[in-house]
Amino acid sequence: MPAAGSVLEHLLWPVLGLMLYATFTLVPLNHLRDAFRDGRFLAAAVLGNFVLIPILA
């Protein structure tokens, strides 16, 4: 099924990104939608990952 391989290849990186996000933020996958709706949580995650960690590194 070569066509399925092409579709799955395009879905690989977004799915992998969501799984890594859930793993590193310790959010269970069934609560991932709630985590994306929580503005304070997202702000803390973005601030930590893209501002504080690079400054410390």
C-alpha distance matrix in Angstrom:
0.0 3.8 5.5 5.6 6.8 9.2 10.5 11.0 12.7 15.1 16.0 16.7 20.2 21.6 20.6 22.1 25.1 25.8 25.6 27.9 30.2 30.5 31.2 33.8 35.6 35.6 34.2 32.4 29.0 30.3 33.1 31.1 31.6 35.3 35.5 34.2 36.9 39.7 41.2 43.5 40.8 38.6 41.7 42.6 39.1 39.0 42.6 42.1 38.9 39.7 43.5 45.2 42.9 42.8 46.6 47.1 44.8
3.8 0.0 3.8 5.5 5.1 6.6 9.0 10.0 10.7 13.0 14.7 15.4 18.6 20.2 19.9 21.1 23.9 25.1 25.2 27.1 29.4 30.2 30.8 33.2 35.0 35.4 34.2 32.8 29.4 31.0 33.5 31.1 31.6 35.4 35.3 33.7 36.5 39.2 40.4 42.7 40.1 37.6 40.5 41.5 38.0 37.6 41.1 40.7 37.3 37.8 41.7 43.5 41.2 40.8 44.6 45.2 42.8
5.5 3.8 0.0 3.8 5.4 5.3 6.6 8.8 10.0 11.3 13.0 14.6 17.6 18.7 18.6 20.4 22.8 23.7 24.3 26.5 28.3 29.1 30.2 32.5 34.0 34.5 33.0 31.6 28.0 29.4 31.8 29.3 29.4 33.2 33.3 31.5 34.0 37.0 38.2 40.7 38.3 35.8 38.7 39.9 36.5 36.0 39.6 39.5 36.3 36.7 40.5 42.5 40.4 40.2 43.9 44.7 42.5
5.6 5.5 3.8 0.0 3.8 5.4 5.2 6.1 8.4 10.1 10.7 12.2 15.6 16.4 15.8 17.7 20.4 20.9 21.2 23.6 25.5 26.0 27.1 29.6 31.1 31.3 29.8 28.2 24.6 26.0 28.5 26.3 26.6 30.3 30.5 28.9 31.5 34.4 35.9 38.2 35.6 33.4 36.4 37.5 34.1 33.9 37.6 37.3 34.2 34.9 38.7 40.5 38.4 38.4 42.2 42.8 40.7
6.8 5.1 5.4 3.8 0.0 3.8 5.5 5.1 6.0 8.7 9.9 10.3 13.6 15.3 14.8 16.0 18.8 20.0 20.1 22.0 24.3 25.1 25.8 28.0 29.9 30.3 29.2 27.9 24.5 26.4 28.8 26.3 27.0 30.7 30.4 28.9 31.8 34.4 35.7 37.8 35.1 32.7 35.6 36.5 32.9 32.6 36.2 35.7 32.4 33.1 36.9 38.6 36.3 36.2 39.9 40.5 38.2
9.2 6.6 5.3 5.4 3.8 0.0 3.8 5.5 5.1 6.6 9.0 10.1 12.8 14.3 14.7 16.1 18.3 19.7 20.5 22.2 24.1 25.3 26.3 28.3 30.0 30.8 29.6 28.7 25.2 27.1 29.1 26.3 26.7 30.4 30.0 28.0 30.9 33.6 34.5 36.8 34.3 31.7 34.4 35.6 32.1 31.4 34.9 34.8 31.4 31.7 35.5 37.5 35.4 35.0 38.7 39.6 37.4
10.5 9.0 6.6 5.2 5.5 3.8 0.0 3.8 5.4 5.4 6.6 8.9 11.6 12.2 12.5 14.6 16.6 17.4 18.5 20.6 22.1 23.1 24.5 26.6 27.9 28.7 27.1 26.0 22.5 24.0 26.0 23.3 23.4 27.1 27.0 25.1 27.7 30.6 31.7 34.2 31.7 29.2 32.1 33.4 30.0 29.5 33.2 33.2 30.0 30.4 34.2 36.3 34.4 34.3 38.0 38.9 36.9
11.0 10.0 8.8 6.1 5.1 5.5 3.8 0.0 3.8 5.4 5.0 6.1 9.6 10.6 10.0 11.7 14.3 15.1 15.5 17.8 19.6 20.4 21.5 23.7 25.3 25.8 24.5 23.3 19.9 21.7 23.9 21.3 21.9 25.6 25.3 23.8 26.7 29.3 30.6 32.8 30.1 27.8 30.8 31.7 28.2 28.0 31.7 31.3 28.1 28.9 32.7 34.4 32.4 32.5 36.2 36.8 34.8
12.7 10.7 10.0 8.4 6.0 5.1 5.4 3.8 0.0 3.8 5.4 5.2 7.9 10.0 10.4 11.2 13.5 15.2 15.8 17.2 19.3 20.7 21.5 23.3 25.2 26.1 25.2 24.5 21.3 23.6 25.4 22.5 23.3 26.9 26.1 24.4 27.5 29.9 30.8 32.8 30.1 27.5 30.2 31.1 27.5 27.0 30.5 30.1 26.7 27.2 31.0 32.8 30.6 30.3 34.1 34.8 32.6
15.1 13.0 11.3 10.1 8.7 6.6 5.4 5.4 3.8 0.0 3.8 5.6 7.0 8.1 9.5 11.0 12.4 14.0 15.5 16.9 18.3 19.9 21.3 22.8 24.3 25.6 24.3 24.0 20.7 22.8 24.2 21.0 21.3 25.0 24.2 22.0 25.0 27.5 28.2 30.5 28.1 25.3 27.9 29.1 25.7 24.9 28.4 28.5 25.2 25.4 29.2 31.3 29.4 29.1 32.8 33.8 31.8
16.0 14.7 13.0 10.7 9.9 9.0 6.6 5.0 5.4 3.8 0.0 3.8 5.8 5.8 6.1 8.5 10.1 11.0 12.3 14.3 15.6 16.8 18.3 20.2 21.4 22.4 21.0 20.4 17.0 19.0 20.5 17.5 18.0 21.7 21.1 19.2 22.2 24.8 25.8 28.0 25.5 23.0 25.9 27.0 23.5 23.2 26.9 26.7 23.7 24.3 28.1 30.0 28.2 28.3 32.0 32.8 31.1
16.7 15.4 14.6 12.2 10.3 10.1 8.9 6.1 5.2 5.6 3.8 0.0 3.8 5.8 5.4 6.0 8.5 10.2 10.6 12.1 14.1 15.5 16.3 18.1 20.0 20.9 20.0 19.5 16.5 19.2 20.7 17.7 19.0 22.4 21.3 19.9 23.3 25.3 26.4 28.1 25.3 22.9 25.7 26.3 22.7 22.5 26.0 25.4 22.2 23.1 26.9 28.5 26.3 26.5 30.2 30.7 28.7
20.2 18.6 17.6 15.6 13.6 12.8 11.6 9.6 7.9 7.0 5.8 3.8 0.0 3.8 5.5 5.0 6.0 8.6 9.8 10.3 12.0 14.1 15.0 16.1 17.9 19.5 18.9 19.1 16.5 19.4 20.2 16.8 18.1 21.3 19.7 18.0 21.6 23.3 24.0 25.6 22.8 20.2 22.7 23.4 19.7 19.2 22.7 22.2 18.8 19.5 23.3 25.0 22.9 22.9 26.6 27.3 25.4
21.6 20.2 18.7 16.4 15.3 14.3 12.2 10.6 10.0 8.1 5.8 5.8 3.8 0.0 3.8 5.5 5.0 6.3 8.7 9.9 10.4 12.3 14.2 15.4 16.4 18.0 16.7 17.0 14.2 16.7 17.3 13.8 14.6 17.9 16.5 14.6 18.0 20.1 20.8 22.8 20.2 17.5 20.3 21.3 17.9 17.5 21.1 21.0 18.0 18.8 22.5 24.4 22.7 23.0 26.6 27.5 26.0
20.6 19.9 18.6 15.8 14.8 14.7 12.5 10.0 10.4 9.5 6.1 5.4 5.5 3.8 0.0 3.8 5.4 5.2 6.2 8.6 9.8 10.7 12.3 14.3 15.5 16.3 14.9 14.5 11.5 14.1 15.3 12.3 13.7 17.0 15.9 14.8 18.2 20.2 21.6 23.3 20.4 18.3 21.5 22.0 18.6 18.9 22.6 22.0 19.2 20.6 24.3 25.7 23.8 24.7 28.2 28.6 27.3
22.1 21.1 20.4 17.7 16.0 16.1 14.6 11.7 11.2 11.0 8.5 6.0 5.0 5.5 3.8 0.0 3.8 5.5 5.1 6.1 8.5 9.9 10.4 12.2 14.1 15.1 14.6 14.6 12.3 15.6 16.6 13.5 15.7 18.6 16.8 16.1 19.8 21.2 22.4 23.6 20.4 18.4 21.3 21.3 17.6 18.1 21.5 20.4 17.4 19.0 22.7 23.7 21.5 22.3 25.9 26.0 24.4
25.1 23.9 22.8 20.4 18.8 18.3 16.6 14.3 13.5 12.4 10.1 8.5 6.0 5.0 5.4 3.8 0.0 3.8 5.4 5.2 6.0 8.5 9.8 10.5 12.0 13.9 13.3 14.2 12.2 15.5 15.6 12.2 14.1 16.7 14.5 13.4 17.2 18.4 19.1 20.3 17.3 15.0 17.7 17.9 14.2 14.4 17.8 17.0 14.0 15.5 19.2 20.5 18.5 19.3 22.9 23.3 22.0
25.8 25.1 23.7 20.9 20.0 19.7 17.4 15.1 15.2 14.0 11.0 10.2 8.6 6.3 5.2 5.5 3.8 0.0 3.8 5.5 5.0 6.1 8.5 10.0 10.6 11.9 10.5 11.1 8.8 11.8 11.9 8.5 10.5 13.2 11.4 10.7 14.4 15.7 17.1 18.5 15.4 13.5 16.8 17.1 13.6 14.5 18.0 17.4 15.0 16.8 20.3 21.4 19.9 21.2 24.5 24.8 24.0
25.6 25.2 24.3 21.2 20.1 20.5 18.5 15.5 15.8 15.5 12.3 10.6 9.8 8.7 6.2 5.1 5.4 3.8 0.0 3.8 5.4 5.1 6.1 8.7 10.0 10.4 9.7 9.6 7.7 11.3 12.0 9.5 12.4 14.7 13.0 13.2 16.8 17.8 19.5 20.4 16.9 15.7 19.0 18.5 15.1 16.5 19.8 18.4 16.1 18.5 21.9 22.4 20.4 22.0 25.4 25.1 24.1
27.9 27.1 26.5 23.6 22.0 22.2 20.6 17.8 17.2 16.9 14.3 12.1 10.3 9.9 8.6 6.1 5.2 5.5 3.8 0.0 3.8 5.4 4.9 6.0 8.4 9.6 10.1 11.2 10.4 14.1 14.1 11.4 14.5 16.3 13.7 14.0 17.8 18.1 19.3 19.6 16.1 14.8 17.6 16.7 13.0 14.4 17.3 15.6 13.0 15.6 18.9 19.2 16.9 18.5 21.9 21.5 20.4
30.2 29.4 28.3 25.5 24.3 24.1 22.1 19.6 19.3 18.3 15.6 14.1 12.0 10.4 9.8 8.5 6.0 5.0 5.4 3.8 0.0 3.8 5.4 5.4 6.0 8.2 8.1 10.1 9.6 12.9 12.0 9.0 11.9 13.3 10.3 10.6 14.3 14.4 15.5 15.9 12.4 11.1 13.9 13.3 9.7 11.3 14.4 13.0 10.9 13.5 16.7 17.2 15.6 17.4 20.5 20.5 19.9
30.5 30.2 29.1 26.0 25.1 25.3 23.1 20.4 20.7 19.9 16.8 15.5 14.1 12.3 10.7 9.9 8.5 6.1 5.1 5.4 3.8 0.0 3.8 5.7 5.4 5.8 4.9 6.4 6.3 9.7 9.0 6.8 10.4 11.5 9.1 10.4 13.8 13.9 15.9 16.1 12.5 12.1 15.4 14.5 11.4 13.8 16.6 15.2 13.8 16.7 19.5 19.6 18.1 20.5 23.3 22.9 22.7
31.2 30.8 30.2 27.1 25.8 26.3 24.5 21.5 21.5 21.3 18.3 16.3 15.0 14.2 12.3 10.4 9.8 8.5 6.1 4.9 5.4 3.8 0.0 3.8 5.6 5.2 6.6 7.8 8.6 12.2 11.9 10.4 14.1 15.0 12.4 14.1 17.4 17.0 18.8 18.5 14.7 14.7 17.5 15.9 12.8 15.3 17.7 15.5 14.0 17.2 19.9 19.4 17.4 19.9 22.8 21.8 21.3
33.8 33.2 32.5 29.6 28.0 28.3 26.6 23.7 23.3 22.8 20.2 18.1 16.1 15.4 14.3 12.2 10.5 10.0 8.7 6.0 5.4 5.7 3.8 0.0 3.8 5.5 7.9 10.4 11.6 14.9 13.8 12.1 15.5 15.8 12.7 14.1 17.4 16.4 17.6 16.8 13.1 13.0 15.2 13.2 10.0 12.6 14.5 12.0 10.6 14.1 16.5 15.7 13.7 16.4 19.1 18.1 17.8
35.6 35.0 34.0 31.1 29.9 30.0 27.9 25.3 25.2 24.3 21.4 20.0 17.9 16.4 15.5 14.1 12.0 10.6 10.0 8.4 6.0 5.4 5.6 3.8 0.0 3.8 5.5 8.9 10.6 13.4 11.4 9.9 13.1 12.8 9.5 11.4 14.4 13.0 14.3 13.4 9.6 10.2 12.6 10.6 7.9 11.2 13.1 11.0 10.6 14.1 16.2 15.5 14.3 17.3 19.6 18.9 19.2
35.6 35.4 34.5 31.3 30.3 30.8 28.7 25.8 26.1 25.6 22.4 20.9 19.5 18.0 16.3 15.1 13.9 11.9 10.4 9.6 8.2 5.8 5.2 5.5 3.8 0.0 3.8 6.4 9.1 11.6 10.2 9.9 13.4 13.0 10.4 13.1 15.7 14.5 16.6 15.6 11.9 13.1 15.8 13.7 11.5 14.9 16.7 14.5 14.3 17.8 19.8 18.8 17.6 20.7 22.9 21.8 22.1
34.2 34.2 33.0 29.8 29.2 29.6 27.1 24.5 25.2 24.3 21.0 20.0 18.9 16.7 14.9 14.6 13.3 10.5 9.7 10.1 8.1 4.9 6.6 7.9 5.5 3.8 0.0 3.8 6.3 8.3 6.4 6.3 9.8 9.4 7.4 10.3 12.7 12.0 14.7 14.4 10.8 12.0 15.2 13.9 11.8 15.0 17.3 15.9 15.6 18.8 21.0 20.6 19.7 22.6 24.9 24.3 24.7
32.4 32.8 31.6 28.2 27.9 28.7 26.0 23.3 24.5 24.0 20.4 19.5 19.1 17.0 14.5 14.6 14.2 11.1 9.6 11.2 10.1 6.4 7.8 10.4 8.9 6.4 3.8 0.0 3.8 5.5 5.4 6.5 9.9 10.1 9.4 12.2 14.4 14.4 17.5 17.6 14.2 15.2 18.6 17.6 15.5 18.5 21.0 19.6 19.1 22.2 24.6 24.3 23.2 26.0 28.5 27.7 27.9
29.0 29.4 28.0 24.6 24.5 25.2 22.5 19.9 21.3 20.7 17.0 16.5 16.5 14.2 11.5 12.3 12.2 8.8 7.7 10.4 9.6 6.3 8.6 11.6 10.6 9.1 6.3 3.8 0.0 3.8 5.4 5.1 8.3 9.9 9.7 11.4 13.9 14.9 17.8 18.7 15.4 15.6 19.3 18.9 16.5 18.9 21.9 20.9 19.8 22.5 25.4 25.5 24.3 26.7 29.5 29.1 29.0
30.3 31.0 29.4 26.0 26.4 27.1 24.0 21.7 23.6 22.8 19.0 19.2 19.4 16.7 14.1 15.6 15.5 11.8 11.3 14.1 12.9 9.7 12.2 14.9 13.4 11.6 8.3 5.5 3.8 0.0 3.9 5.7 7.5 8.6 9.9 11.8 13.3 14.6 18.0 19.1 16.3 16.9 20.6 20.5 18.5 21.0 24.0 23.2 22.6 25.2 27.9 28.0 27.2 29.7 32.3 32.0 32.2
33.1 33.5 31.8 28.5 28.8 29.1 26.0 23.9 25.4 24.2 20.5 20.7 20.2 17.3 15.3 16.6 15.6 11.9 12.0 14.1 12.0 9.0 11.9 13.8 11.4 10.2 6.4 5.4 5.4 3.9 0.0 3.8 5.5 5.3 6.4 9.0 10.2 10.9 14.4 15.4 12.7 13.6 17.2 17.2 15.7 18.3 21.0 20.5 20.3 22.9 25.2 25.4 25.0 27.6 30.0 29.8 30.3
31.1 31.1 29.3 26.3 26.3 26.3 23.3 21.3 22.5 21.0 17.5 17.7 16.8 13.8 12.3 13.5 12.2 8.5 9.5 11.4 9.0 6.8 10.4 12.1 9.9 9.9 6.3 6.5 5.1 5.7 3.8 0.0 3.8 5.4 5.0 6.4 8.8 10.1 13.0 14.4 11.5 11.4 15.2 15.5 13.4 15.6 18.7 18.4 17.7 20.0 22.7 23.2 22.7 25.0 27.5 27.7 27.9
31.6 31.6 29.4 26.6 27.0 26.7 23.4 21.9 23.3 21.3 18.0 19.0 18.1 14.6 13.7 15.7 14.1 10.5 12.4 14.5 11.9 10.4 14.1 15.5 13.1 13.4 9.8 9.9 8.3 7.5 5.5 3.8 0.0 3.8 5.4 5.3 6.5 9.0 11.9 14.2 12.1 11.7 15.3 16.5 14.9 16.5 19.7 20.1 19.5 21.3 23.9 24.9 24.8 26.8 29.2 29.8 30.2
35.3 35.4 33.2 30.3 30.7 30.4 27.1 25.6 26.9 25.0 21.7 22.4 21.3 17.9 17.0 18.6 16.7 13.2 14.7 16.3 13.3 11.5 15.0 15.8 12.8 13.0 9.4 10.1 9.9 8.6 5.3 5.4 3.8 0.0 3.8 5.4 5.1 6.4 10.0 11.7 10.0 10.6 14.0 14.9 14.1 16.2 18.8 19.3 19.4 21.4 23.5 24.1 24.5 26.8 28.9 29.3 30.2
35.5 35.3 33.3 30.5 30.4 30.0 27.0 25.3 26.1 24.2 21.1 21.3 19.7 16.5 15.9 16.8 14.5 11.4 13.0 13.7 10.3 9.1 12.4 12.7 9.5 10.4 7.4 9.4 9.7 9.9 6.4 5.0 5.4 3.8 0.0 3.8 5.4 5.3 8.3 9.5 6.9 7.4 11.0 11.5 10.4 12.7 15.3 15.6 15.7 17.8 19.9 20.4 20.7 23.1 25.1 25.5 26.4
34.2 33.7 31.5 28.9 28.9 28.0 25.1 23.8 24.4 22.0 19.2 19.9 18.0 14.6 14.8 16.1 13.4 10.7 13.2 14.0 10.6 10.4 14.1 14.1 11.4 13.1 10.3 12.2 11.4 11.8 9.0 6.4 5.3 5.4 3.8 0.0 3.8 5.5 7.4 9.8 8.0 6.6 10.2 11.8 10.5 11.7 14.8 15.7 15.4 16.8 19.1 20.3 20.7 22.6 24.8 25.7 26.4
36.9 36.5 34.0 31.5 31.8 30.9 27.7 26.7 27.5 25.0 22.2 23.3 21.6 18.0 18.2 19.8 17.2 14.4 16.8 17.8 14.3 13.8 17.4 17.4 14.4 15.7 12.7 14.4 13.9 13.3 10.2 8.8 6.5 5.1 5.4 3.8 0.0 3.8 6.1 9.1 8.6 8.1 10.9 13.0 12.7 13.8 16.4 17.8 18.1 19.3 21.1 22.3 23.2 25.2 27.0 28.0 29.1
39.7 39.2 37.0 34.4 34.4 33.6 30.6 29.3 29.9 27.5 24.8 25.3 23.3 20.1 20.2 21.2 18.4 15.7 17.8 18.1 14.4 13.9 17.0 16.4 13.0 14.5 12.0 14.4 14.9 14.6 10.9 10.1 9.0 6.4 5.3 5.5 3.8 0.0 3.8 5.7 5.4 6.3 8.7 10.2 10.8 12.4 14.3 15.6 16.5 18.0 19.3 20.1 21.3 23.5 25.0 25.8 27.2
41.2 40.4 38.2 35.9 35.7 34.5 31.7 30.6 30.8 28.2 25.8 26.4 24.0 20.8 21.6 22.4 19.1 17.1 19.5 19.3 15.5 15.9 18.8 17.6 14.3 16.6 14.7 17.5 17.8 18.0 14.4 13.0 11.9 10.0 8.3 7.4 6.1 3.8 0.0 3.8 5.4 5.1 6.0 8.6 9.8 10.5 12.0 14.0 15.2 16.0 17.0 18.1 19.8 21.7 22.9 24.1 25.7
43.5 42.7 40.7 38.2 37.8 36.8 34.2 32.8 32.8 30.5 28.0 28.1 25.6 22.8 23.3 23.6 20.3 18.5 20.4 19.6 15.9 16.1 18.5 16.8 13.4 15.6 14.4 17.6 18.7 19.1 15.4 14.4 14.2 11.7 9.5 9.8 9.1 5.7 3.8 0.0 3.8 5.5 5.1 6.1 8.6 10.0 10.4 12.1 14.1 15.3 15.6 16.0 18.0 20.3 21.0 22.0 24.0
40.8 40.1 38.3 35.6 35.1 34.3 31.7 30.1 30.1 28.1 25.5 25.3 22.8 20.2 20.4 20.4 17.3 15.4 16.9 16.1 12.4 12.5 14.7 13.1 9.6 11.9 10.8 14.2 15.4 16.3 12.7 11.5 12.1 10.0 6.9 8.0 8.6 5.4 5.4 3.8 0.0 3.8 5.5 5.2 6.1 8.6 9.9 10.5 12.1 14.0 14.9 15.1 16.3 18.9 20.2 20.7 22.3
38.6 37.6 35.8 33.4 32.7 31.7 29.2 27.8 27.5 25.3 23.0 22.9 20.2 17.5 18.3 18.4 15.0 13.5 15.7 14.8 11.1 12.1 14.7 13.0 10.2 13.1 12.0 15.2 15.6 16.9 13.6 11.4 11.7 10.6 7.4 6.6 8.1 6.3 5.1 5.5 3.8 0.0 3.8 5.4 5.0 6.1 8.4 9.8 10.4 11.7 13.2 14.3 15.3 17.3 18.9 20.0 21.2
41.7 40.5 38.7 36.4 35.6 34.4 32.1 30.8 30.2 27.9 25.9 25.7 22.7 20.3 21.5 21.3 17.7 16.8 19.0 17.6 13.9 15.4 17.5 15.2 12.6 15.8 15.2 18.6 19.3 20.6 17.2 15.2 15.3 14.0 11.0 10.2 10.9 8.7 6.0 5.1 5.5 3.8 0.0 3.8 5.5 5.2 6.0 8.4 9.9 10.4 11.0 12.2 14.1 15.9 16.8 18.3 20.0
42.6 41.5 39.9 37.5 36.5 35.6 33.4 31.7 31.1 29.1 27.0 26.3 23.4 21.3 22.0 21.3 17.9 17.1 18.5 16.7 13.3 14.5 15.9 13.2 10.6 13.7 13.9 17.6 18.9 20.5 17.2 15.5 16.5 14.9 11.5 11.8 13.0 10.2 8.6 6.1 5.2 5.4 3.8 0.0 3.8 5.6 5.1 5.9 8.4 10.0 10.1 10.1 11.9 14.4 15.2 15.9 17.8
39.1 38.0 36.5 34.1 32.9 32.1 30.0 28.2 27.5 25.7 23.5 22.7 19.7 17.9 18.6 17.6 14.2 13.6 15.1 13.0 9.7 11.4 12.8 10.0 7.9 11.5 11.8 15.5 16.5 18.5 15.7 13.4 14.9 14.1 10.4 10.5 12.7 10.8 9.8 8.6 6.1 5.0 5.5 3.8 0.0 3.8 5.5 5.2 5.9 8.3 9.7 10.0 10.6 13.0 14.8 15.3 16.5
39.0 37.6 36.0 33.9 32.6 31.4 29.5 28.0 27.0 24.9 23.2 22.5 19.2 17.5 18.9 18.1 14.4 14.5 16.5 14.4 11.3 13.8 15.3 12.6 11.2 14.9 15.0 18.5 18.9 21.0 18.3 15.6 16.5 16.2 12.7 11.7 13.8 12.4 10.5 10.0 8.6 6.1 5.2 5.6 3.8 0.0 3.8 5.5 5.2 5.6 7.5 9.2 10.1 11.5 13.3 14.8 15.8
42.6 41.1 39.6 37.6 36.2 34.9 33.2 31.7 30.5 28.4 26.9 26.0 22.7 21.1 22.6 21.5 17.8 18.0 19.8 17.3 14.4 16.6 17.7 14.5 13.1 16.7 17.3 21.0 21.9 24.0 21.0 18.7 19.7 18.8 15.3 14.8 16.4 14.3 12.0 10.4 9.9 8.4 6.0 5.1 5.5 3.8 0.0 3.8 5.7 5.6 5.2 6.3 8.5 10.1 10.9 12.5 14.2
42.1 40.7 39.5 37.3 35.7 34.8 33.2 31.3 30.1 28.5 26.7 25.4 22.2 21.0 22.0 20.4 17.0 17.4 18.4 15.6 13.0 15.2 15.5 12.0 11.0 14.5 15.9 19.6 20.9 23.2 20.5 18.4 20.1 19.3 15.6 15.7 17.8 15.6 14.0 12.1 10.5 9.8 8.4 5.9 5.2 5.5 3.8 0.0 3.8 5.9 5.7 4.9 5.9 8.7 9.8 10.3 11.9
38.9 37.3 36.3 34.2 32.4 31.4 30.0 28.1 26.7 25.2 23.7 22.2 18.8 18.0 19.2 17.4 14.0 15.0 16.1 13.0 10.9 13.8 14.0 10.6 10.6 14.3 15.6 19.1 19.8 22.6 20.3 17.7 19.5 19.4 15.7 15.4 18.1 16.5 15.2 14.1 12.1 10.4 9.9 8.4 5.9 5.2 5.7 3.8 0.0 3.8 6.0 6.5 5.6 7.4 9.9 10.6 11.0
39.7 37.8 36.7 34.9 33.1 31.7 30.4 28.9 27.2 25.4 24.3 23.1 19.5 18.8 20.6 19.0 15.5 16.8 18.5 15.6 13.5 16.7 17.2 14.1 14.1 17.8 18.8 22.2 22.5 25.2 22.9 20.0 21.3 21.4 17.8 16.8 19.3 18.0 16.0 15.3 14.0 11.7 10.4 10.0 8.3 5.6 5.6 5.9 3.8 0.0 3.8 6.4 6.5 6.3 8.7 10.7 11.0
43.5 41.7 40.5 38.7 36.9 35.5 34.2 32.7 31.0 29.2 28.1 26.9 23.3 22.5 24.3 22.7 19.2 20.3 21.9 18.9 16.7 19.5 19.9 16.5 16.2 19.8 21.0 24.6 25.4 27.9 25.2 22.7 23.9 23.5 19.9 19.1 21.1 19.3 17.0 15.6 14.9 13.2 11.0 10.1 9.7 7.5 5.2 5.7 6.0 3.8 0.0 3.8 5.9 5.7 6.3 8.8 10.2
45.2 43.5 42.5 40.5 38.6 37.5 36.3 34.4 32.8 31.3 30.0 28.5 25.0 24.4 25.7 23.7 20.5 21.4 22.4 19.2 17.2 19.6 19.4 15.7 15.5 18.8 20.6 24.3 25.5 28.0 25.4 23.2 24.9 24.1 20.4 20.3 22.3 20.1 18.1 16.0 15.1 14.3 12.2 10.1 10.0 9.2 6.3 4.9 6.5 6.4 3.8 0.0 3.8 5.6 5.2 6.2 8.6
42.9 41.2 40.4 38.4 36.3 35.4 34.4 32.4 30.6 29.4 28.2 26.3 22.9 22.7 23.8 21.5 18.5 19.9 20.4 16.9 15.6 18.1 17.4 13.7 14.3 17.6 19.7 23.2 24.3 27.2 25.0 22.7 24.8 24.5 20.7 20.7 23.2 21.3 19.8 18.0 16.3 15.3 14.1 11.9 10.6 10.1 8.5 5.9 5.6 6.5 5.9 3.8 0.0 3.8 5.4 5.1 6.0
42.8 40.8 40.2 38.4 36.2 35.0 34.3 32.5 30.3 29.1 28.3 26.5 22.9 23.0 24.7 22.3 19.3 21.2 22.0 18.5 17.4 20.5 19.9 16.4 17.3 20.7 22.6 26.0 26.7 29.7 27.6 25.0 26.8 26.8 23.1 22.6 25.2 23.5 21.7 20.3 18.9 17.3 15.9 14.4 13.0 11.5 10.1 8.7 7.4 6.3 5.7 5.6 3.8 0.0 3.8 5.4 5.0
46.6 44.6 43.9 42.2 39.9 38.7 38.0 36.2 34.1 32.8 32.0 30.2 26.6 26.6 28.2 25.9 22.9 24.5 25.4 21.9 20.5 23.3 22.8 19.1 19.6 22.9 24.9 28.5 29.5 32.3 30.0 27.5 29.2 28.9 25.1 24.8 27.0 25.0 22.9 21.0 20.2 18.9 16.8 15.2 14.8 13.3 10.9 9.8 9.9 8.7 6.3 5.2 5.4 3.8 0.0 3.8 5.5
47.1 45.2 44.7 42.8 40.5 39.6 38.9 36.8 34.8 33.8 32.8 30.7 27.3 27.5 28.6 26.0 23.3 24.8 25.1 21.5 20.5 22.9 21.8 18.1 18.9 21.8 24.3 27.7 29.1 32.0 29.8 27.7 29.8 29.3 25.5 25.7 28.0 25.8 24.1 22.0 20.7 20.0 18.3 15.9 15.3 14.8 12.5 10.3 10.6 10.7 8.8 6.2 5.1 5.4 3.8 0.0 3.8
44.8 42.8 42.5 40.7 38.2 37.4 36.9 34.8 32.6 31.8 31.1 28.7 25.4 26.0 27.3 24.4 22.0 24.0 24.1 20.4 19.9 22.7 21.3 17.8 19.2 22.1 24.7 27.9 29.0 32.2 30.3 27.9 30.2 30.2 26.4 26.4 29.1 27.2 25.7 24.0 22.3 21.2 20.0 17.8 16.5 15.8 14.2 11.9 11.0 11.0 10.2 8.6 6.0 5.0 5.5 3.8 0.0
